[in-house]
């Protein structure tokens, strides 16, 4: 649940080209997000006629406080997202992948994560395809959870320790507005993908003493991992020559192994999800 006085971040959803994934994402948002939460769907001239119809239908029925914008011509994934972040000024936001499916309680848990530790600049929830934040196995792509409510309840029962990640992961990431303003915008001239721009942003935040943390009390499912655009990894390695070693060290030593095992135990301990509904209100 949200900590007392913790405002919910604004959800930023850059619209993609996969109509079915977008439809599933919007359905999961309605099912797992508190009524009245703010969300901005922003289309970099990507959506086709069917996706536009899905969005229009969803806007008419959703209980979320939703806005939708569409550019006449695309400017690119990173530049478009940087424009969105700039428009949010110092507000805390959550950038959600268009093919993600948030589980119940996800937004409240991310807000509570920020409330608990002022040094956290980015908070990444678990994901079945979340690289360093993957569950049940590190760095592997698993199928989305078969029982969203049971998985969400297991996460909500976890100790809120918020361990460090090498960088935030792009299935879903909460970004603290004050920290984001300190490091500046995204580097759209160097990176073609949000995947790479987020790594760069995470490392800049870390360099100023902020933390890129796992929010182990939240889960956002996804059909597959994000990835870099051509040349992005070379650009990261040129700017951050220690990045590969940092990531390899994390994967080799697996500091989250005990945390993932605890989540598996919590999942096994929870039977029917029905008694857990009050955790997400």
PEPE-V974875 format. One line per field, one symbol per residue. ss: DSSP state (@ for helix, = for strand, . for the rest). phi: phi as a letter, one per 40 degrees, with the letter a starting at -180 (. if undefined). burial: + if it has 24 or more other C-alpha atoms within 12 Angstrom, else -. A space follows every 50 residues. Layout:
# PEPE-V974875
ss=???
phi=???
burial=???
This chain:
# PEPE-V974875
ss=.........=====....@@@@@@@@@@@@@@.....======.....@@ @@@@@@@@@@@...======......@@@@@@@@@@@.....====...= ==...@@@@@@@@@@@...========...@@@=.............@@@ @@@@@@.......=.......====.@@@@@@@..........@@@@@@@ @@@@@@@...============.........@@@@@@@@...@@@@@@@@ @@@...@@@@@@@@@@@@@....@@@@@@@.
phi=.ccdgccccccbbccbbcccccdccccccccbbcdgccabcbbcfbccdc ccccccccccbccccbbbbbccacbhdcccccccccccfcccbbcbccbc bccdgdccccccccccaccccbbbcdacbbfcbcacbcgbcbcddcbccc ccccccccccbfccbcacbccaacbccccccccgcccccbbcbcdccccc ccccccccgcbbbccccbabcacaccaccdgccccccccbcccdcccccc cccfccdccccccccccccccccdccdccbc
burial=++----++++++++++-+-+++++++++++++++--+++++++++++--- ++-++--++--+-+-+++++-----++++++++++--+--++++++++++ +++++++++++++++-+++++++++++++++++++++++-+--++--+++ ++++++++-+-++++++++++++++++++++-+-++++-+++++++++++ ++++++---+++++++++++++++++++---++-++------+---+--- ---+-+--++-+++-++--------+--++-
